[in-house]
Protein backbone atom coordinates (compact mmCIF):
# COMPACT_ATOMS: atom_id res chain seq x y z
CA UNK A 1 0.00 0.00 0.00
CA UNK A 2 1.34 3.43 -0.89
CA UNK A 3 2.44 5.68 1.92
CA UNK A 4 -0.04 8.38 0.93
CA UNK A 5 -2.95 5.92 1.06
CA UNK A 6 -1.80 4.59 4.42
CA UNK A 7 -1.48 8.13 5.78
CA UNK A 8 -4.88 9.09 4.40
CA UNK A 9 -6.53 6.11 6.10
CA UNK A 10 -4.74 6.89 9.36
CA UNK A 11 -5.77 10.55 9.18
CA UNK A 12 -9.42 9.55 8.65
CA UNK A 13 -9.30 7.19 11.63
CA UNK A 14 -7.68 9.84 13.82
CA UNK A 15 -10.21 12.45 12.70
CA UNK A 16 -13.06 10.05 13.51
CA UNK A 17 -11.56 9.31 16.93
CA UNK A 18 -11.24 13.02 17.68
CA UNK A 19 -14.73 13.86 16.40
CA UNK A 20 -16.26 13.28 19.84
CA UNK A 21 -14.00 15.93 21.37
CA UNK A 22 -14.45 19.64 20.98
CA UNK A 23 -11.00 20.32 19.52
CA UNK A 24 -10.08 23.26 17.38
CA UNK A 25 -8.39 22.79 14.02
CA UNK A 26 -5.18 24.05 15.65
CA UNK A 27 -5.39 21.36 18.35
CA UNK A 28 -6.07 18.66 15.77
CA UNK A 29 -3.11 19.93 13.74
CA UNK A 30 -0.87 19.75 16.81
CA UNK A 31 -1.94 16.16 17.46
CA UNK A 32 -1.19 15.18 13.85
CA UNK A 33 2.19 16.91 14.13
CA UNK A 34 3.03 14.91 17.26
CA UNK A 35 2.09 11.70 15.47
CA UNK A 36 4.21 12.67 12.45
CA UNK A 37 7.23 13.43 14.63
CA UNK A 38 6.77 10.14 16.45
CA UNK A 39 6.71 8.26 13.15
CA UNK A 40 9.92 9.95 12.00
CA UNK A 41 11.64 9.16 15.29
CA UNK A 42 10.57 5.53 14.98
CA UNK A 43 11.95 5.39 11.43
CA UNK A 44 15.26 6.82 12.59
CA UNK A 45 15.54 4.39 15.52
CA UNK A 46 14.63 1.42 13.33
CA UNK A 47 17.18 2.48 10.73
CA UNK A 48 19.90 2.68 13.36
CA UNK A 49 19.00 -0.80 14.63
CA UNK A 50 19.13 -2.13 11.06
CA UNK A 51 22.54 -0.56 10.52
CA UNK A 52 23.87 -2.10 13.72
CA UNK A 53 22.48 -5.51 12.73
CA UNK A 54 24.17 -5.27 9.33
CA UNK A 55 27.52 -4.50 10.92
CA UNK A 56 27.17 -7.35 13.44
CA UNK A 57 26.02 -9.91 10.88
CA UNK A 58 28.54 -8.92 8.24
CA UNK A 59 31.47 -8.29 10.59
CA UNK A 60 34.15 -9.99 8.49
CA UNK A 61 32.63 -8.49 5.35
CA UNK A 62 32.89 -4.86 6.41
CA UNK A 63 32.45 -3.60 2.85
CA UNK A 64 29.16 -5.46 2.50
CA UNK A 65 27.99 -4.14 5.88
CA UNK A 66 28.74 -0.57 4.80
CA UNK A 67 26.88 -1.06 1.52
CA UNK A 68 23.85 -2.39 3.39
CA UNK A 69 24.03 0.47 5.89
CA UNK A 70 24.22 3.03 3.07
CA UNK A 71 21.19 1.51 1.36
CA UNK A 72 19.23 1.52 4.63
CA UNK A 73 20.14 5.19 5.11
CA UNK A 74 18.95 6.08 1.58
CA UNK A 75 15.64 4.33 2.22
CA UNK A 76 15.26 6.14 5.54
CA UNK A 77 15.87 9.53 3.91
CA UNK A 78 13.27 8.76 1.23
CA UNK A 79 10.70 7.62 3.79
CA UNK A 80 11.19 10.70 5.96
CA UNK A 81 10.89 12.95 2.90
CA UNK A 82 7.61 11.22 2.03
CA UNK A 83 6.33 11.62 5.59
CA UNK A 84 7.20 15.32 5.57
CA UNK A 85 5.44 15.78 2.25
CA UNK A 86 2.23 14.43 3.78
CA UNK A 87 2.02 17.24 6.31
Secondary structure, DSSP 8 states (H G I E B T S, - for coil): --HHHHHHHHHHHHHHHHTTS---HHHHHHHHHHHHHHHHHHHHHHHHHHHHHHHHHTTT-HHHHHHHHHHHHHHHHHHHHHHHHT-
